[in-house]
Amino acid sequence: MHAFRLFAALVTTLVVVLPASLQAQAQAPTGGQWSEYDEVFENGASHATVWQWGWTGIYGTSLAVNAYQSSEASDPDDRFDARVGVVKSALAVAGMLTDRQPHPAALAEYERLKASGDLSGVQALGLQLAQAERERRGWGARVNSLVVNGVAGAVIAADGRESDGAINFATGMLVNELQIWTQPHQASSAINRFQPANLSLGPITIPGEYALHVAPQQVGATWRY
């Protein structure tokens, strides 16, 4: 019984004191901590801007080329495929203009929180941004592309060119996959880095490290010593 009570006391102390220790650390940010957060949010916003306009330019160029080919190509099959391409490219451009990356807005919020010295708010913002990055790489990000490319491939196949339809579908999905995996992921990478933390058990202090892990459906933490 005595051993059980001692174990229970240790567990209770761990549960109560560890968050307090981490919170105490969070209230005293160092210059190194701020520089790490600067790197995450500023690089994320810069990457997001390049990504946004880069892919908008790619799809815009594809739209212009397909629009020209739809009326000027000498082969009737090429003109037909170009018309399908016009629709796909127009939808892609619209998607890029309406579905903005969250990083520029996160950078503005980070600068506000940093000015007030709110490190806990910055950490929460980092978690939210990492969650958004994970979701933008999840299966949900592929649904629209699957539908659009599936319909486009089916339309071409229905024109009597099944192999061309399959190629159109595969090419479209590959481009979408490249678009997804070239997105910014600075917050997701940084959030899993181990940071120093002290675990206090009464008069005993145990130095260690902790890391936060973000998944589409959950947030967890790991502590090591």
Salt bridges, closest charged atoms under 4 A:
ASP38 OD2 - LYS114 NZ 3.03
ASP77 OD1 - ARG161 NE 3.66
ASP81 OD1 - ARG161 NH2 2.74
ASP99 OD1 - ARG136 NH1 3.29
GLU109 OE2 - ARG112 NH2 2.60
GLU133 OE2 - HIS103 NE2 2.65
ASP159 OD2 - ARG161 NH2 3.26
ASP164 OD2 - ARG161 NH1 3.04
GLU177 OE2 - ARG142 NH2 2.58
GLU209 OE1 - ARG224 NE 2.81
